[in-house]
Amino acid sequence: MKKVLGALLLGATIVSAFIAYSMYTNHSAKQTAAIEQKQAAKKAEKKTEKKKKPVLKIEDLTYQLKDSRTGKVMKEFKPVHYKDKDVYDQEIKQLASELAKGIDTPMQNIKMDANGSLTGGSKQIILKEAELVKNLQNLNTKQLDVKVPIYETAPNVTAASAQGIADVSLASYSTRFRPSDTSRNRNVQLSAEAINNVVLGPGDSFSYNQTVGERTAERGYQPAPEIINKQLVMGIGGGICQTSSTLFNAIDGAGLQVTARSHHSKHVGYVPAGRDATVSWEGPDFKFTNNKDYPVIIKAYANVNTGVLTVDVRTSQHAI
């Protein structure tokens, strides 16, 4: 009897243990399944989010064009034609040109007064168009700021470097005009006064139009013959090309670097053929740069009594 009861008790224990194990196993399986189900749901949710998230395109973004000097926004730009290279390149070149027109400022050269002191002068400001175009060609979706490369260059002259600057002549050139032609002579005289005593340090640039300024009646310029399309016509400031041509021959003789020069459409009598430099306001300009490692000064004299215009490029004795 005891053996029977013992067997029954052992059987009951085994059954109970099995039932408990089965319940535990089922519960764990349900938990595991629930966890796996949640993980699968999260993965599906992430995939859905990725599908819903838009892909950024350069042509859909708006970029801030910022002044490289100050960081100030100059313009907002949307590169809608970015994928069409030819159209886009033309568009950004035009944009760079338009921005440059509002920025570029020629150097205003320093002058020396009657007391030997340096006066005036202002820096050259240039927007490097090619550099801006390159920046706009290399846009990305992570950086929406675009640098507008603007550079400033101040006149490279000091009181110390200009000491004795008129001591030695590097080159001088003279041309003649008729003393009787009073209106034309007045224009030659005014333009000579404008370039007289201009001082250029090493690397400084010179613009004839910028230095002489607009030729208007209000500024004293007179009507006189000038060459336009191979014809002599009357115009305010006729004769100033004699000053620019005389200046060209003097600076060329001094070995300075000519950067812009145009010829007249008709031969002029005051310089040999091919040795002229025509100028016109908002038109052809005569430009050069002091490529020496020392400063130079321009001396210009128009003697209306003798009819002689002389331009002399000078520097200090210790400079050469």
Sequence and secondary structure as in RCSB ss.txt:
>XXXX:A:sequence
MKKVLGALLLGATIVSAFIAYSMYTNHSAKQTAAIEQKQAAKKAEKKTEKKKKPVLKIEDLTYQLKDSRTGKVMK
EFKPVHYKDKDVYDQEIKQLASELAKGIDTPMQNIKMDANGSLTGGSKQIILKEAELVKNLQNLNTKQLDVKVPI
YETAPNVTAASAQGIADVSLASYSTRFRPSDTSRNRNVQLSAEAINNVVLGPGDSFSYNQTVGERTAERGYQPAP
EIINKQLVMGIGGGICQTSSTLFNAIDGAGLQVTARSHHSKHVGYVPAGRDATVSWEGPDFKFTNNKDYPVIIKA
YANVNTGVLTVDVRTSQHAI
>XXXX:A:secstr
 HHHHHHHHHHHHHHHHHHHHHHHHHHHHHHHHHHHHHHHHHHHHHHHHHHHS    GGGS EEEEETTT  EEE
EE  TTTTSHHHHHHHHHHHHHHHHHTT B  B EEE TTS EE  B EEEE HHHHHHHHHT  SS  EEEE E
EEE     TTTTTTTTSEEEEEEEEE  TT HHHHHHHHHHHHHHTTEEE TT EEEHHHHH    GGGT  EEE
EEETTEEEEEETTTHHHHHHHHHHHHHHHT EEEE    SS  SSS TT      TTS   EEE  SSS EEEEE
EEETTTTEEEEEEEE GGG 
